[in-house]
């Protein structure tokens, strides 16, 4: 939350201090317009943007046997590992397998993927996740969108019997938009 105080009288300074003291450690930002995404990634008319965070990290893939082809292998997504920052670049938490988004204060939310839509060429898809089990400052989160993705796609390295069990990390970044009921 950004505060703008002009004419710093003692009353104004005290009011600003009280308002700032009540602000979440997550630096909650209100956005008038949610990101432009396909209809399948929109959480619903009754949802409002609660928080926007930037993730920078890796997508982890493992070379594993294909389920439907004996003797064939493929890169299988295992988990993300990313740091989360707010719009000013302040570290606020991390994103990891589950999927889970956890704030530095211990607040966290997990979720289940509902839909995906293509991202830019060479980037993981955009995503809509239904939030489950939020705690602390994340308790009211209902949906999470992954948008503006860069990188993170499965590696181009060979995946065969010799590489079985090999894990590779692929750099990625994305914006995560958290919603709550309005």
Number of C-alpha atoms within 10 A of each C-alpha: 13 9 8 6 11 7 7 10 10 9 9 13 14 12 13 15 12 11 12 13 10 8 12 11 13 22 18 18 15 13 12 8 8 16 14 9 14 11 9 13 21 18 20 12 8 9 17 22 22 21 21 24 26 23 24 20 20 21 25 22 23 22 23 20 19 13 10 8 8 8 10 13 21 20 25 16 18 14 17 25 20 22 21 26 21 19 13 9 10 12 17 18 21 20 23 17 14 13 17 20 23 22 22 13 13 12 16 22 25 23 20 15 14 13 15 17 16 13 17 12 11 12 18 24 21 22 22 23 21 17 23 17 14 19 15 12 18 24 15 18 26 22 29 29 26 24 24 18 23 19 19 23 21 20 18 7 10 12 19 17 14 10 15 15 15 13 16 18 20 16 17 20 23 24 21 23 20 23 25 19 15 9
